[in-house]
Amino acid sequence: MNIAILLDLVADTLADRIALSDEAGDTTYADLRDLARSAAAELAGADVRTLAFADVTSAAVPAALFGAAWAGAAYAPLNFRLPAESLRAQVARLDRPVTVTSPELTGRLGSSPGRSSDEWLLGIRTTTGTSDAPYHPEPDGAAVILFTSGSSGSPKAALLSHDNLLSYVMETVEFAGADDDEALLLAAPPFHIAGVAAVLSSVYSGRRILPLANFTPEGWLRQARAQSATHAFLVPTMLARIVQAMHADPGLRVPTLRSISYGGARMAMPILERALDQFPQVDFVNAYGLTETSSTIAVLGPDEHREFLASADPEVRRRLQSVGRPLHGVEVAVLGEEGRSAPPGATGPIRVRGPQVGGQYLDTASSLDRDGWLVTGDVGFVDGAGYLFVESRADDVIIKGGENLSPSEIEDVLLRHASVQAAAVVGIPDPEWGETVAAAVVVDQRPDSPGSEQLAEVLRSWVRDHLGSLKTPTRVDVWDELPATATGKLLRRAVRDRLASTDPPAAGAGPATGPSGGATG
């Protein structure tokens, strides 16, 4: 099958419903299908096998995604914030590509044909004679190619097939099930699996898409109010900043908002509690997944959020920190001894299998084992009621004197201190312990806030009182920002490298600053 069928079915059923609203105006589902068909005709005529897209979200994104599928080509959204040299290297790995990019990148990504997204979109809008072009029913190769973050060396290029993506969408979304007033404010960038999945899911449900080109919390809230957004997907960093902005200006509240899905990184419990308090009328959904799994594989739903938040039982309330239970058709297991599934409560590597799991990469071998399991790289456990807890990435665990320590547990305690807005905990080399605990925090800069050296000691005592001396950071540095990816995910390796390579701030020094402390993009 072909993911183009998702748009084709909805355009037949809801032809005049608005599919997307942006600065250029409204695009109906019938119009979007015509755009995809025109894009497909252009790709087929140029003998293109891959459409590489490098720009912010607009009507060009679904046109490129479905147009490539219609033509039997792959869609490869690229991180447009990367240097042109990095993008050229990624384009060079693609099969017979054409590039559609921001005006700033046009002609800078190698020898492949390239156009700006505005010019390309205008061209396919005015193309005639292609409205009845059939889509390729059984396309070869990948539907979507996504380059991973790449913490070291060349990033992997994950390949997702049409069957992978269709399995995810059709198992989780009701066809044409959205009410006619539903609108998704799309802040996830097109090069992230959440951005791809949001477009596919919104189209299949018949929901209107509201693209947000560049995220700021105030901008997100204003656009949500202005366009009556009902649904949103956010990474935890975005949600934390939105909650802070609403606290500072209650007039930014969004009365139409009904549902917030969050994922892409671990949600700290204090941030989630603040969000639930600020959005009491909103249904919260925790969606856990990977690029290689076509997005979500486990969900903690709205009723569970409310039940667990209200519970007086600590074990039940603790499930707010879980990522929920696996989706229908997905198997999730924690690896124990000798490759067997671990018993409830035992921590180990998390693995997953099912029809939506890809595990294939460009130019490298499959990451699936002979039984179809994908090892996610996350470490966690499943409790007695079947809820999955993701504690950390496998390489983030701190090993201090032979003891395994979870950074997330220490970060949650730091975030419960009134002065702390954001926290990152890592292990750094230590001659005595092998590794020792270190932390970087972003703090509330009120006039009465203590200096960084004094605050560091306050926070170390705070952790010691809650968790004991073993888990107390040896050092706590105060930074202006924590380094993050373009999607807001903490760059823990960058935190670790900076803390390991610098001395603690001298007594009386202000917050640490510098280019390595700012958010990356």
PLY file of the C-alpha trace (Angstrom):
ply
format ascii 1.0
element vertex 521
property float x
property float y
property float z
element edge 520
property int vertex1
property int vertex2
end_header
0.00 0.00 0.00
0.90 3.67 -0.20
0.50 6.45 2.40
-1.07 8.55 -0.38
-4.24 6.56 0.22
-4.72 8.46 3.50
-5.12 11.77 1.66
-7.06 10.23 -1.22
-9.70 8.73 1.08
-10.18 11.92 3.09
-10.32 14.13 -0.01
-13.10 11.89 -1.37
-15.01 12.14 1.92
-14.28 15.68 3.16
-13.32 17.49 -0.04
-14.33 20.99 1.10
-13.03 20.77 4.69
-9.99 22.95 5.43
-6.85 20.82 5.62
-4.35 23.58 6.45
-4.39 27.27 7.30
-1.26 29.39 7.01
-0.21 32.90 5.97
-1.11 32.09 2.36
-4.70 31.23 3.31
-6.75 28.05 3.55
-6.12 24.82 1.65
-9.00 22.32 1.43
-8.50 18.56 1.33
-9.46 18.54 -2.35
-6.89 21.27 -3.01
-4.24 19.39 -1.03
-4.83 16.25 -3.09
-4.44 18.30 -6.29
-1.17 19.71 -4.95
0.12 16.22 -4.18
-0.85 14.97 -7.63
0.85 17.93 -9.31
3.97 17.39 -7.22
3.96 13.71 -8.17
3.69 14.53 -11.88
6.66 16.88 -11.60
8.75 14.27 -9.76
7.87 11.51 -12.21
8.75 13.72 -15.17
12.17 14.48 -13.69
12.95 10.84 -12.87
13.41 11.70 -9.18
13.65 9.03 -6.46
13.86 11.31 -3.39
12.37 14.67 -2.49
14.62 16.35 0.08
12.78 19.10 1.95
14.56 21.72 4.09
12.26 24.48 5.32
9.73 25.34 8.00
6.23 23.86 8.03
3.79 25.26 5.48
1.41 23.84 2.88
4.57 22.69 1.06
5.16 20.00 3.73
2.05 17.83 3.17
2.30 18.52 -0.56
5.88 17.19 -0.56
5.12 14.25 1.75
2.09 13.00 -0.17
3.42 14.10 -3.56
6.57 12.01 -3.14
4.45 9.05 -2.06
2.10 9.52 -5.03
5.09 9.28 -7.36
6.61 6.29 -5.58
9.55 8.39 -4.35
10.88 8.90 -0.80
10.31 12.05 1.26
13.42 13.16 3.20
12.81 16.18 5.45
16.12 17.72 6.56
17.02 19.87 9.56
17.15 23.26 7.84
18.98 24.71 10.85
22.10 22.64 10.14
25.05 24.22 8.31
24.84 23.96 4.53
27.90 21.68 4.51
26.11 19.13 6.74
22.98 19.31 4.62
24.97 18.79 1.42
26.50 15.65 2.94
23.02 14.31 3.72
21.64 15.11 0.26
24.65 13.36 -1.29
23.57 10.11 0.42
20.10 10.17 -1.18
19.07 8.40 -4.38
18.42 10.78 -7.32
17.24 13.68 -5.13
15.56 16.96 -5.88
15.68 19.62 -3.15
12.91 21.94 -2.00
14.33 24.39 0.53
14.05 27.75 2.20
15.13 30.66 -0.02
18.37 30.95 1.99
19.36 27.37 1.11
18.31 27.33 -2.54
21.21 26.16 -4.71
23.49 25.50 -1.73
22.84 21.79 -1.21
24.84 20.24 -4.02
24.39 19.48 -7.68
20.85 18.06 -7.43
18.01 20.16 -8.90
16.67 22.58 -6.30
13.95 25.18 -5.84
12.71 27.34 -2.99
9.60 26.01 -1.28
7.60 29.15 -2.18
8.54 28.86 -5.86
7.91 25.12 -5.89
4.52 25.44 -4.19
3.45 28.19 -6.59
4.53 26.01 -9.51
2.49 22.97 -8.48
-0.51 25.17 -7.58
-0.64 26.45 -11.15
0.05 23.10 -12.86
-2.92 21.79 -14.84
-3.83 18.47 -16.37
-2.62 16.24 -13.50
-5.71 16.10 -11.29
-6.51 12.50 -12.18
-2.98 11.07 -11.88
-3.13 7.75 -9.97
-0.72 7.13 -7.13
1.82 4.35 -7.22
-0.05 1.47 -5.49
2.96 -0.61 -4.36
5.97 1.71 -4.22
9.45 0.31 -3.82
11.77 1.49 -1.09
11.18 3.90 1.77
8.25 6.27 2.17
10.15 8.58 4.54
13.86 8.98 5.31
14.72 10.73 8.58
18.24 11.62 9.63
18.82 11.06 13.34
20.41 13.65 15.61
23.85 12.08 15.27
25.63 12.72 18.58
28.90 11.57 17.02
29.99 10.92 13.45
27.56 10.86 10.54
23.91 10.65 11.57
22.00 7.52 10.66
19.26 7.79 8.07
16.25 5.82 9.31
14.02 4.35 6.60
10.29 3.99 7.23
8.19 2.04 4.74
4.64 2.80 3.67
3.50 -0.27 5.59
5.26 0.93 8.78
3.55 4.33 8.66
0.15 3.02 7.60
0.22 0.47 10.43
0.77 3.27 12.95
-1.86 5.64 11.56
-4.61 3.11 10.92
-4.18 1.49 14.35
-4.34 4.79 16.25
-6.52 7.20 14.26
-10.22 7.03 13.36
-10.80 7.75 9.68
-12.45 11.20 9.23
-13.11 11.14 12.97
-12.22 14.77 13.74
-14.98 17.28 14.37
-15.11 20.05 11.78
-13.81 22.63 14.29
-10.73 20.65 15.33
-7.36 22.24 14.58
-3.83 21.05 15.44
-1.22 23.72 16.19
1.85 22.03 14.70
5.06 23.14 16.43
7.05 19.95 15.77
9.44 20.58 12.86
9.00 18.62 9.62
12.32 16.77 10.06
11.19 15.12 13.31
9.11 11.91 13.33
6.52 13.77 15.42
6.10 16.28 12.59
5.66 13.54 10.00
3.25 11.54 12.18
1.22 14.67 13.02
0.64 15.43 9.34
-0.33 11.85 8.50
-2.61 11.50 11.54
-4.27 14.90 11.10
-4.98 14.27 7.43
-6.45 10.82 8.01
-8.70 12.16 10.79
-9.74 15.23 8.78
-8.28 17.72 11.26
-7.10 21.19 10.19
-3.34 21.83 10.52
-2.02 25.18 11.79
1.73 25.36 11.03
3.97 27.23 13.49
7.19 28.10 11.70
9.28 29.10 14.73
8.47 28.33 18.35
8.37 30.83 21.18
6.01 30.23 24.11
4.29 33.58 23.68
4.00 33.09 19.91
2.58 29.60 20.40
-0.06 30.87 22.84
-1.03 33.82 20.66
-1.43 31.70 17.53
-3.36 29.07 19.46
-5.79 31.78 20.65
-6.02 33.56 17.29
-6.75 30.37 15.32
-8.80 28.55 17.97
-6.46 25.59 18.21
-7.97 22.52 19.85
-5.03 20.08 19.72
-1.25 20.31 20.09
1.87 18.19 20.32
4.75 19.52 22.43
8.09 18.30 23.67
8.56 18.77 27.44
10.86 21.79 27.04
8.20 23.60 24.99
5.48 22.74 27.49
7.58 23.99 30.42
8.18 27.32 28.69
4.49 27.68 27.79
3.51 27.08 31.42
5.99 29.76 32.54
4.61 32.22 29.97
1.03 31.58 31.10
2.01 32.09 34.71
3.57 35.44 33.79
0.58 36.52 31.65
-2.73 34.73 32.42
-4.30 36.61 29.49
-2.50 34.21 27.14
-4.73 31.26 28.07
-6.29 29.27 25.20
-9.96 28.50 25.98
-10.45 26.33 22.86
-7.61 23.92 23.68
-8.85 20.36 24.33
-5.85 18.06 24.01
-2.08 18.25 24.50
0.09 15.32 23.51
3.66 15.41 24.76
6.70 13.28 24.08
10.08 13.24 22.38
11.91 13.38 25.71
11.27 12.53 29.32
8.74 14.76 31.12
9.91 15.69 34.62
7.18 15.19 37.22
7.26 18.79 38.60
6.79 20.20 35.08
3.89 17.84 34.36
2.18 18.78 37.64
2.47 22.49 36.77
1.08 21.87 33.29
-1.89 19.88 34.60
-2.60 22.72 37.02
-2.38 25.42 34.30
-4.54 23.47 31.81
-7.26 21.88 33.98
-9.73 21.55 31.07
-7.25 19.89 28.70
-6.80 16.17 28.02
-3.12 15.23 28.39
-1.58 12.32 26.48
1.96 11.06 26.96
3.13 9.54 23.65
6.35 7.52 23.74
8.05 6.41 20.57
11.12 6.55 18.35
11.98 7.57 14.82
12.47 3.90 14.00
8.98 2.98 15.29
7.03 5.42 13.09
6.26 7.52 16.19
4.19 6.36 19.17
4.41 2.84 20.63
2.98 3.48 24.13
0.40 5.94 25.47
-0.67 7.28 28.84
-4.16 8.66 28.22
-6.21 11.55 29.66
-8.26 9.49 32.12
-5.08 7.91 33.49
-3.53 11.35 33.99
-6.53 12.46 36.03
-6.83 9.22 38.00
-3.15 9.05 38.91
-2.92 12.76 39.78
-5.86 12.46 42.20
-4.66 9.25 43.85
-3.44 9.24 47.45
-1.60 5.96 46.82
2.07 6.78 46.04
2.43 3.71 43.81
-0.60 4.70 41.73
0.41 8.38 41.56
3.87 7.31 40.46
2.35 6.02 37.22
2.09 9.65 36.06
5.82 9.25 35.41
5.22 6.25 33.14
4.73 6.41 29.38
1.61 4.28 29.65
0.87 0.96 28.01
1.85 -0.32 24.55
-0.47 0.33 21.62
-2.50 -2.47 20.11
-0.32 -4.47 17.74
2.95 -3.42 19.41
4.97 -5.65 21.71
7.21 -3.99 24.29
9.48 -5.92 26.64
12.30 -5.24 29.07
15.35 -7.45 28.57
16.44 -9.45 31.59
19.05 -12.12 32.14
20.06 -14.40 29.24
17.89 -12.47 26.79
14.59 -13.30 28.51
11.91 -10.74 29.38
12.51 -9.23 32.80
9.89 -9.69 35.55
7.71 -6.71 36.61
9.73 -4.02 38.35
13.12 -5.20 37.05
15.10 -2.59 35.11
16.77 -3.33 31.78
17.02 -2.37 28.10
13.65 -1.76 26.42
12.89 -3.51 23.13
9.92 -3.35 20.76
8.52 -5.15 17.71
5.48 -4.87 15.49
4.42 -3.87 11.96
5.06 -0.16 12.56
8.69 -0.80 13.60
11.16 -0.04 10.81
14.67 -0.58 12.08
16.16 -0.13 8.59
18.82 2.44 7.73
20.34 3.91 4.61
23.71 2.29 3.80
23.79 0.23 7.02
22.41 -3.07 8.22
19.02 -3.47 9.87
18.92 -3.02 13.64
16.24 -5.71 14.05
17.29 -9.06 15.48
16.25 -12.35 13.88
12.96 -12.31 15.83
12.08 -8.78 14.70
12.96 -7.01 17.98
14.40 -3.49 18.00
16.47 -2.52 21.05
15.44 1.09 21.66
18.51 2.30 23.56
16.27 3.26 26.50
16.41 1.67 29.94
13.31 1.13 32.05
10.86 -1.31 33.59
7.25 -2.45 33.45
5.25 -2.41 36.70
2.76 -5.03 37.85
-0.13 -3.28 36.07
1.67 -3.20 32.70
2.77 0.46 32.73
6.11 1.16 31.06
8.60 3.44 32.82
11.49 4.90 30.80
14.25 5.87 33.21
17.05 7.00 30.90
19.04 6.30 27.80
21.36 3.32 28.26
24.45 5.52 27.94
23.10 8.15 30.38
23.17 5.93 33.47
25.74 7.20 36.00
27.92 4.46 37.50
29.36 5.78 40.77
31.45 3.32 42.76
29.68 0.41 41.06
26.20 1.81 41.81
23.87 2.64 38.88
22.24 6.04 39.35
19.38 7.45 37.25
19.85 11.12 36.23
16.07 11.61 36.00
15.53 10.90 39.70
18.04 13.60 40.69
16.70 16.06 38.10
13.17 15.70 39.46
14.36 16.58 42.96
16.26 19.63 41.68
13.18 20.80 39.76
11.10 20.71 42.92
13.26 23.49 44.37
11.53 26.86 43.96
14.58 28.47 42.30
15.16 25.88 39.58
13.53 26.19 36.14
15.51 23.50 34.29
18.07 20.87 35.29
20.42 18.36 33.67
22.32 15.72 35.63
25.22 13.72 34.17
28.13 11.58 35.21
31.66 12.98 34.80
34.98 11.15 35.31
36.25 10.84 38.88
39.53 9.15 39.93
38.06 7.67 43.10
34.49 6.74 42.11
34.92 6.16 38.38
32.11 8.65 37.79
30.61 11.30 40.00
27.34 13.22 39.78
27.34 16.73 38.28
24.47 19.05 37.49
23.74 22.16 35.43
20.66 24.22 36.30
18.78 27.24 34.98
17.38 29.29 37.83
14.84 31.98 38.59
16.73 35.28 38.40
14.75 37.14 41.04
16.52 40.03 42.81
16.50 38.10 46.08
17.94 34.92 44.49
21.23 33.80 46.05
24.47 33.93 44.06
25.47 30.91 41.99
28.01 29.57 44.50
25.61 29.95 47.43
22.75 28.45 45.40
24.93 25.49 44.42
25.40 24.61 48.07
21.70 25.12 48.76
20.79 22.74 45.93
23.36 20.14 46.96
21.89 20.15 50.48
18.41 19.94 48.97
19.31 16.78 47.03
21.15 15.28 50.01
18.10 15.78 52.24
15.84 14.04 49.70
18.07 11.33 48.21
21.11 10.93 50.44
24.79 11.60 49.86
25.42 8.98 47.14
23.13 10.80 44.69
24.14 14.34 45.68
25.92 16.22 42.88
29.58 16.91 43.52
29.07 20.19 41.68
26.11 22.27 40.55
26.75 24.91 37.88
24.27 27.69 37.08
23.88 28.30 33.32
21.79 30.72 31.29
20.41 27.87 29.14
20.74 24.13 28.73
21.90 22.92 25.30
19.09 21.38 23.29
18.29 20.08 19.84
16.07 21.99 17.43
13.10 20.03 18.81
13.89 20.94 22.43
15.45 17.66 23.49
18.25 18.02 26.03
21.72 17.48 24.59
23.01 15.54 27.56
26.32 14.75 25.87
27.00 18.48 25.45
26.23 19.03 29.16
28.54 16.17 30.10
31.37 17.41 27.90
31.17 20.95 29.22
31.01 19.96 32.88
33.86 17.47 32.44
36.12 19.98 30.69
35.66 23.04 32.92
36.38 23.84 36.53
33.49 24.73 38.87
32.72 28.48 39.02
34.75 30.38 41.56
33.02 31.55 44.73
30.99 34.68 44.08
30.94 34.19 40.32
27.71 34.78 38.43
25.91 32.25 36.25
28.13 30.45 33.77
27.65 31.62 30.19
29.16 30.99 26.80
28.33 29.55 23.43
28.25 25.96 24.66
25.61 26.83 27.22
23.02 28.14 24.80
20.34 26.19 22.98
21.49 24.72 19.71
19.50 24.87 16.55
0 1
1 2
2 3
3 4
4 5
5 6
6 7
7 8
8 9
9 10
10 11
11 12
12 13
13 14
14 15
15 16
16 17
17 18
18 19
19 20
20 21
21 22
22 23
23 24
24 25
25 26
26 27
27 28
28 29
29 30
30 31
31 32
32 33
33 34
34 35
35 36
36 37
37 38
38 39
39 40
40 41
41 42
42 43
43 44
44 45
45 46
46 47
47 48
48 49
49 50
50 51
51 52
52 53
53 54
54 55
55 56
56 57
57 58
58 59
59 60
60 61
61 62
62 63
63 64
64 65
65 66
66 67
67 68
68 69
69 70
70 71
71 72
72 73
73 74
74 75
75 76
76 77
77 78
78 79
79 80
80 81
81 82
82 83
83 84
84 85
85 86
86 87
87 88
88 89
89 90
90 91
91 92
92 93
93 94
94 95
95 96
96 97
97 98
98 99
99 100
100 101
101 102
102 103
103 104
104 105
105 106
106 107
107 108
108 109
109 110
110 111
111 112
112 113
113 114
114 115
115 116
116 117
117 118
118 119
119 120
120 121
121 122
122 123
123 124
124 125
125 126
126 127
127 128
128 129
129 130
130 131
131 132
132 133
133 134
134 135
135 136
136 137
137 138
138 139
139 140
140 141
141 142
142 143
143 144
144 145
145 146
146 147
147 148
148 149
149 150
150 151
151 152
152 153
153 154
154 155
155 156
156 157
157 158
158 159
159 160
160 161
161 162
162 163
163 164
164 165
165 166
166 167
167 168
168 169
169 170
170 171
171 172
172 173
173 174
174 175
175 176
176 177
177 178
178 179
179 180
180 181
181 182
182 183
183 184
184 185
185 186
186 187
187 188
188 189
189 190
190 191
191 192
192 193
193 194
194 195
195 196
196 197
197 198
198 199
199 200
200 201
201 202
202 203
203 204
204 205
205 206
206 207
207 208
208 209
209 210
210 211
211 212
212 213
213 214
214 215
215 216
216 217
217 218
218 219
219 220
220 221
221 222
222 223
223 224
224 225
225 226
226 227
227 228
228 229
229 230
230 231
231 232
232 233
233 234
234 235
235 236
236 237
237 238
238 239
239 240
240 241
241 242
242 243
243 244
244 245
245 246
246 247
247 248
248 249
249 250
250 251
251 252
252 253
253 254
254 255
255 256
256 257
257 258
258 259
259 260
260 261
261 262
262 263
263 264
264 265
265 266
266 267
267 268
268 269
269 270
270 271
271 272
272 273
273 274
274 275
275 276
276 277
277 278
278 279
279 280
280 281
281 282
282 283
283 284
284 285
285 286
286 287
287 288
288 289
289 290
290 291
291 292
292 293
293 294
294 295
295 296
296 297
297 298
298 299
299 300
300 301
301 302
302 303
303 304
304 305
305 306
306 307
307 308
308 309
309 310
310 311
311 312
312 313
313 314
314 315
315 316
316 317
317 318
318 319
319 320
320 321
321 322
322 323
323 324
324 325
325 326
326 327
327 328
328 329
329 330
330 331
331 332
332 333
333 334
334 335
335 336
336 337
337 338
338 339
339 340
340 341
341 342
342 343
343 344
344 345
345 346
346 347
347 348
348 349
349 350
350 351
351 352
352 353
353 354
354 355
355 356
356 357
357 358
358 359
359 360
360 361
361 362
362 363
363 364
364 365
365 366
366 367
367 368
368 369
369 370
370 371
371 372
372 373
373 374
374 375
375 376
376 377
377 378
378 379
379 380
380 381
381 382
382 383
383 384
384 385
385 386
386 387
387 388
388 389
389 390
390 391
391 392
392 393
393 394
394 395
395 396
396 397
397 398
398 399
399 400
400 401
401 402
402 403
403 404
404 405
405 406
406 407
407 408
408 409
409 410
410 411
411 412
412 413
413 414
414 415
415 416
416 417
417 418
418 419
419 420
420 421
421 422
422 423
423 424
424 425
425 426
426 427
427 428
428 429
429 430
430 431
431 432
432 433
433 434
434 435
435 436
436 437
437 438
438 439
439 440
440 441
441 442
442 443
443 444
444 445
445 446
446 447
447 448
448 449
449 450
450 451
451 452
452 453
453 454
454 455
455 456
456 457
457 458
458 459
459 460
460 461
461 462
462 463
463 464
464 465
465 466
466 467
467 468
468 469
469 470
470 471
471 472
472 473
473 474
474 475
475 476
476 477
477 478
478 479
479 480
480 481
481 482
482 483
483 484
484 485
485 486
486 487
487 488
488 489
489 490
490 491
491 492
492 493
493 494
494 495
495 496
496 497
497 498
498 499
499 500
500 501
501 502
502 503
503 504
504 505
505 506
506 507
507 508
508 509
509 510
510 511
511 512
512 513
513 514
514 515
515 516
516 517
517 518
518 519
519 520
